[in-house]
Amino acid sequence: MYENFFSLSKAPFSVVPDPDCTYLTTQHADAISGLAYGVLERKGYLALTAEAGLGKTTALRVLERLLAESDVLSSVISVPRLNSSEFLELAMLNFGFREVPSSKAQRLKRLEEFLIDANAEGKIAALIVDEAHEMSADLLEEIRLLGNFESSEQKLLQIVLVGQNQLNDHLNAPELWQLKQRITLRLSLGRLDREAVEAYINFRWDYAGGSLPTPFSLAALDAIAAWSQGVPRLVNVICDNALLIAFSESNRSVDVQSVREACEELLLPMSPIARAPSFKGARPAALPAEQAGPGITDEPANGTAPNSWVAARPALWKRWRGFTHSQKNGRLKTGILLLKEP
């Protein structure tokens, strides 16, 4: 509605996960790189957890594209409320099975044959499960059993579990102890700090075609960081509503009052930082340091997994680093398409 008013080509703050518009903090780049490394090196069971709204699903979409570059056969499931029979059927359909046997024994046999054939062709099969924190203990146990497909040398099926932090609590349950023991790589995402919130907003604005600097004042950016508490999804919602308010009042700049009105309309709890009298004109951190996520750097913060990946898949790693560097250097409109360059 306000795109023309602010000279934009598209809505900048959509809450729909868009892999072409992925703001990569170091922690997001590390998470995506770590999961890709774990799948490519056939580590078996991997897990990514984070609070709601921190970009798990967006990271997952980028991971899918990255794995496709290495001809990984992926089956992605984002529907958590299934029974074991429905889950196995959907997993096979997403792997490309045209016909799925009605018998569970026949399904498992067909799946095993598929995995053996893929392995013989040098391909890797990955089962990626989103919203895993919503799954029952029985279904998570069934997923564990699927990981038992293996050759004498390696796992035939790589399993990635992605969910909110409650997934960690589920895995601590006695009945899921065997699954927890098998997870070889655990990754997590944290909230954005004040500087990362501003960088995130600038990134989204540029992606939407903004030729001018963002219309948010310094105080407005402080307010967005404080009210959102560093959660990207809330940043999107607040910015979208604040822009709509500014548009309705024919204001080409967004001040702290527009942000306040947006947050009140959204019934968001007021942050203590937003109430502080010294808030205006300052640059307070939206979060305690231990909760804040880092920003983009030239190299991943955790070098262990990516360095191993460099040795294992140098060409793929080069394309991945090309994407992250292009984002950092401002060449945003090519986005994830850089991964497809030869």
BABAGU-547655 format. One record per residue (C-alpha): x, y, z. Coordinates in steps of 0.5 Angstrom, whole numbers, plus 500, padded with zeros to 3 digits. Example, Ala and Ser with C-alpha at 12.3 -4.5 7.8 and 13.67 -1.06 7.14 Angstrom:
525491516 527498514 
This chain:
500500500 506505502 511502497 510508492 510513497 517511499 519509492 520502493 519496488 516491493 514491501 520491505 518488511 514482509 514476515 514471509 520467509 524469503 531466502 532471496 532476502 536473508 540478512 546474515 549475521 555471523 551466527 546465521 552464517 555459522 548455523 547455515 554453514 554448520 548444517 551444510 557441513 554436517 549434511 555433506 560430511 554425513 554426520 547423521 543427526 543435526 539440530 538447530 534451535 532458536 526462539 520464535 521469530 529469529 529466522 530459523 525457517 529463513 535459514 532453512 530455506 537458504 540451506 536447501 538451496 545451498 545443499 541443492 548446489 551439491 546435488 543433495 537429495 532433500 526431503 523437507 517436512 514442515 508439518 509437525 502434527 503427523 502420526 508416524 505413518 503420515 510422516 513416513 509417507 510425506 518424507 517419501 513423497 518429498 524425496 520424489 516417490 511417485 507411489 508409496 506402499 500402504 504397508 509400513 514394512 514395504 515403505 521402509 524397504 523402498 526407502 532403504 533401497 532408495 538410500 542405497 542407490 543414492 549412496 552408490 551414485 555418490 549422492 547424499 539424502 537429507 531429511 530436514 524437519 522444521 517445527 520439530 519442537 511440535 512433534 510428539 515423543 513417539 514421532 521423534 523416536 520414529 525419526 531416530 529409527 530412520 537414522 538407522 539406515 547405514 552402510 558399513 562406513 556411513 549413515 545413509 540418511 542425514 537428519 536435520 531437526 529444526 525447532 524452537 528452544 523447547 526441542 532441547 527440553 523434549 530431547 532431555 526426556 528419558 524416552 528420547 535419550 537415545 536420539 539426544 545421544 546421536 546428535 553430533 552437531 547442535 547449533 542455535 540462533 540468538 537475538 540481534 543487538 542494537 547495531 544488528 537491528 539497524 543493519 537488518 533494517 537497512 538490508 531489508 530497505 535496500 532489498 526493497 529498492 530503497 534508493 534513499 536512506 531508510 526514513 527511520 530516525 535514530 530515536 525510532 531505530 532505538 525504539 524498534 530495537 528496544 520494543 522488538 528485543 532483537 527478534 527479526 520477525 517483530 522488527 518486520 512487524 513494527 517497521 511495517 506498521 510504523 511506515 503505514 502510520 507515517 504514510 497515513 500522515 503523509 510523513 516521509 520520515 518515521 519518528 519515535 512517536 510513529 514507532 510507539 503508536 505501532 507498538 501500542 496498536 500491536 499490543 507489544 509490551 513496552 520495553 524498560 529501555 523504551 520508557 527510559 528518559 535518556 532513550 532519545 538520541 542514545 544508542 542503548 543495547 536492546 538486550 543484555 550482552 549475553 543475549 545479543 547476537 553478533 553482526 556480519 564479519 568477514 569470517 565465521 565466528 566458529 571456524 571448526 566446522 566451516 574449515 573442515 568444509 573448506 577442505 571437503 567442498 572447496 568449490 561450494 564453500 567458495 560460492 557460499 563465501 561469495 554470497 556472504 561477502 556480496 551481502 557485506 559489501 552491499 551488492 544485495 540484489 543478486 542475493 542467493 543467486 550468487 550460489 549458482 554461479 559456476 
